[in-house]
């Protein structure tokens, strides 16, 4: 394999107008807007509209978009039955994957019915219809996740339609009760959703684009994205970071244990990045929110532990925290159970995946790379006795 191509590292696999990731000093931008500005001054719904529909809405457009998403939050009776039938111990990522796939089946069936029974899978590509499907999926997944979460834990068939206008407030209301979350918790979760919404050709986005390049349907591509994010080398780092922080009683214990881990060459999740070389521009944003939300003594102790872990990783390995490290504390301080951290990543990233699906289909070519063969040289099967009815040999000269 040629130098630098393992895992396609450094290989330009296509073009995109959706985002920059450390390109030419631009840092991270969504369609040209710096992520720092978006996280400080925009809402997640504005960013989702920017990514899926191509531009930021004005104030009236934002209200219309929020009303659209809110109106699509309900779950069909069939999907509720599917969610109730899942094993209670199902991983939340499996819940999202299943919900997405089933929503795709319902969408395809509805399209077939509208077409008089013709198969919807080969339907003409209609960008407006795909944008509508993206909005619907973005509205559906949080409710599906938290419906199954409540049913598995308590047998509760909770209502997930309607709710607060913002996605962040709605999620926290479903978890803790309407209005139980503080304004800071809602604002912090909203910022985190913005930061997770898009990140160029990462593994899950590329998986979604590969599926899109085959002219497959939107939900199949989104299901592929969820499946890729299910893997611990892509998703799950924030969950692992929280587990690490919770191991230690104080910063001193954290430093001693971390040095031992590094001595054993154990992987410490939440540090470094495949593309960024000096810092992750998203990390300072979530770090500030994590610190602001640390209002109790226990939360302040955990934040001090996290800061010590960061200091040791910088000193010993020259590694910086990526988005996942401090977002773990942000989510935790919002009262979000750790197993739901990566599913929230999925819900946010639907907007970015949708943007890439549309971009791929708008200027499509089947993604089919080649591989460097490293197997044995050409060889022949050993001679064998012929059996009655044996196939004639295709071997030259036989």
N, C-alpha and C positions, 0 to 999 in steps of 0.2 A: 504494500500500500504506500502511496506517495506520502512524503513528509507533510504533516499538518492536516491530513484529511481524515484521521480517525474521528469517528462521530461527526463527520462533515465540519469539523472545527475550521473556521476561517474560510469556508467555501461559500461563495455567493450563489445562492440557490434560486434567486429570482429578484424581482423588483417589487417595491411597495410604496404607496403614497400614504399609508395609514399611520406609521410611526417611525421615529428615529430612535435608535438605541446606541448612544455613545458615538454617533457619527459626526465627524468634523467639528467636534467641540459643542455640538448642539445639545448634548445630554439626551434626555428622554422627552419627546414631544408627541402629542396626538394631533395628527393633521396640522402640524406646525405650531400648536400651542404648547408652551413649556409646561411640564407636569407640575412644577412648583406653583405656577399661577392657577392652574386648574384645581389643584388640591386646596389652595388657599381661598379661592374666590368663586369656584363653580360648585355644582352639585353633581352627584353621580348621574342623575337623569339627564342633565345637560351633556355630560361626557358620553353617555350611551347614545343619545341622539346624534352627537357629533360623529361618533364612530359608525353607527348603523346607517344614518341618513345623510351624513356628509358635511354637516355644518352645525354650529351652535344655534339653538333656538333663541328667539327674543323672549321677553317675559311672557307674552301671551302664548307663544309657541310652547314654552316650557310647561305652562299650566295645561295646555291641550295634550301635550305628550304624557304628562303625569296622569291626566284623566284617562287617556287611552290605556296605559299600563294598569291602572287601578281597576278598570272595567274588565280586564282580562285575567284577573287573579284567581278566579274560581277553578275548581277541579271537577272534571266530569265524574259521574257516578262510577263509570268503568275504571277510571284511573284510581279513584279512591279504593275500589275493591282490589286492584292490583297492589296498591301500597299496603293495604291491610293484610294481604296474603304473603307478603315478604316475611322471612324469618325475623323475629324480634331483634336478633343480634346482627342483622345486616349492617355492613359498613355504610355510613352515610353516603360515601361516593357511589356505592352500588345502588343506593336509592335514587340518586340523581341520574345515573346512567340508565336505569330502568325507566324512570319517569320520562326522560328525554326520548328514549326509543319508543315508548308507548305513545307519547304525544305525536311522534312522527307517524306511527301507524294510524292514529286517528285523523291526522291531517291528510295523509294519503287516501284514506277511505272516503273522507269528505270530498276531496278533489275528484276522486273517481265517480262519486255519486253526482257531483255537479256536472261531470262530463258525460253523463248518461251511462256510467258503468265502465268507461274506458280506463285502462290502467293509468294511474297518475305518475308512475315512475318515469315515463318517457315524455312527460309533458314539457312544452316549450319553457325555456328559462324566462321568468318574468321577475326582474329585480324588485318591483314594487311588492309583489307577492312574498318574496323572500324577506324583505324588510318587515312585512307584517308578521311573518312567521317568527322572525327574530324577536320582535316586540312581545309576541305572545309567549315565547319560551322564557324570555326574561321575566315576564310577569308570573309565569306558572311555577318555575323551579323553587323559589323560596317557600311557597305554600306547600308544594309537594314534599319537600325536605322536612318541614316542621310539622306537617300533618302526620307523616310516618313516625317522626320522632316522638310526638305526643301519644300516638296510638301504641307504639311499641313499649313505651315506658308506663303508660297508665290506662291503656285501652280507650283513650279519649278520642272521639271523632270531632275534632275541633273545626270551627268555621274559619276558612282562610281567605274568603273573598272580601272585597272592600278594604277597609283599613286606612291607615295614615297615607297621605299623598306620597311621601318619600319612601324609597325602598329601605333605607337604613332604619327609619323609625318603625316601619311595618315589621321588619325582621325582629327588632327588639321588643315590639309589642307582642308578637307571637310567642316570643321566648319568656317574657317576664310579666305580661299583662299590660293593657293599654295605659300609656303614660307613666309606666314605672321607671323607664330609663331617664337619665338626666339629659339636659340639652347638650352637655359636653360629650356624653356617650354617643348620642345620635350623630353629632358633628364629627366625632372621631371615626365612627364606623363609616360614615359617608366618605370621609377622606380616604380611608383604607380601600373602600370599593373603587374609588377613582384610580388609586395607585395600582390596583390589581387588574384594571380593565383591559389592558393591552400591552404587549411587549414584543412586537415584531415576530421573527421566525423561531420562536421557542418550540420545544418539542410538541406540545399539544396543538399549537397553531399550525405548525407544519403538517402534523397528522391530519388536521381538518382540511388543509389545503390540498393534500394528496387525494383525499376522498373527493373533494370538490372537483379536482381535475379529471376524475373519471366520469363526471356529469351525474354523480349520485345526488340524492336529495339533501336538503338542508339539514334535517334532523340526523341523518346518517353521519354527516360531517361533524355535527356537534357531539354526537355520541362517541365518535372517534377521539375528539378532543378531550372529553371526560375520561375516556379509557387511558389516554396517554398521561393525563394529570394524576391518575390513580397511582402511578408508579412513584416510589419514594425518592427517586433521583430527580423528579420534577416537582410534584406536589408533596405535601406532608412535612416540609422543612419547618414550617411554623409550629406544627404539632410537636416535632422532635425538639425544637428550641424550648417550648414551654415545659416539656418533660425534663429537659436538662436544668432549666432554672429552678424548677420545683424540687430538685434533688438536694439543694444546698441550703443550710440554715443561715449562712452569712457569707459576705464576700471573701473572707479568708479561706473558708472551707472550699468555696468555689474555685479559688486560685490553686489551691493544693491539688484538688481532684483533677482540675483541667490539665495541669502540668503532667500528672500521671497519665491521663488519657493521651496527651500528645506524645509522651514517651513511648506509649504502646502503639502509636500511629493510628489511633482511632479517629474516625471521621466525626467532625463537629459540624452539625448542620446549622445553616443560617449565616455562613460566612463565605466570602469570596463570590465570584460570579464568572460564568463562562465568557461573557462579553466585556463587562466593565473591568477595568484594570486598577483603578485607584479608589473608586468609591461608587456606591449605588445611590443615585440622586433621590431615590424614594425613601431611603432609610432615615435621613434626618427628620423627615416629616412625621413618620410613624413614631420615631423616638420621642419627639416633642409631645405628641399626643399621649404616648404611654406614660411619660412623666407627669403630664397634667392630670391624667386619670388616676394616678397613684395617690389617693387621698387617705387611705387607711395605713396604719403602721405595717401591716402585712404586705400591702401593695408596695409601699416604699422600700421595705426590705428586699422584695423581689426585684425591684428596679435597681437597687444598689448591687445585687448579685449580678444582674444582667450587665451593668456597666463594668463590673470587674471582669466578667468573661470577655467582654469586648476588648478591654485593655490588655488582657493576657494574649488574646488572639492577635492583636496588632503587634505587641512586643515580640512574641515568640515566632509567629508565622507570617507577619506582614499582611494579615488578612483583615478585611473590613466587613462590618455587618451588612448583609443584603436586606431586602425588604422583609423577608420572612422572620428575621430575628426579633426585632422590636414589635412587629405586628402581632407576634404571639402575645406579648404583654398587653397590647392595645385590645385585642379580642378578649383576653382573659379579664381585663378590667372593665369590659362591657358586660361581663357575666355570661359570655358565650362558652359553652362546653368545648373542651379541646377537640373532640372528634368532629366538630362542625367547622373547624378552622379552614381546612382545605375545601370543603363544599362551598364556603363563602367565596373562596378564590374562584371556583367554577362559576358561581352565579354572576360574579362581577365580570369574568372573562368572556362570558357569552357575547357581550357587545363587541369585543375585539375579534373573537372567532367569526362572528357574523360579518364584520367588515372585511375580513380576509376571504371568507367564502365568496362574497360579492365581487371582490377584486379579482379573485382567481377565475370566476366564471365570466367576468366581463372581458377578459383577454386570455382565454384558456389555451393551455397546451398540456397534454397528459404528462404528469410528473413521473418520469421513469429513468432514474439514474442507472449507471452501469457499475459493475463491481470488478475489482481485481481478483482473478481466480488464483487461489493458493492451494488447490487440491492436487491429487496425484496426476501424473501424465496419462494420456490416453492408454487404455488397456482393454483386453478382450476377456470375455468369460472363458473359463477352462472348458476343454472339450467334454461333451456329455453324450451319453448313449441316447439315441433317438427313441422316442416313445410313440406308440400308435397315435396318430392324429397330431403329432408335433408340428409346430409352425415351421414353414421353410425358413432357412437361415438367410439373413440379409447381409451376412458378412462378405465383403468383397473376396472373390476367388474361391468361396466355399462351394 
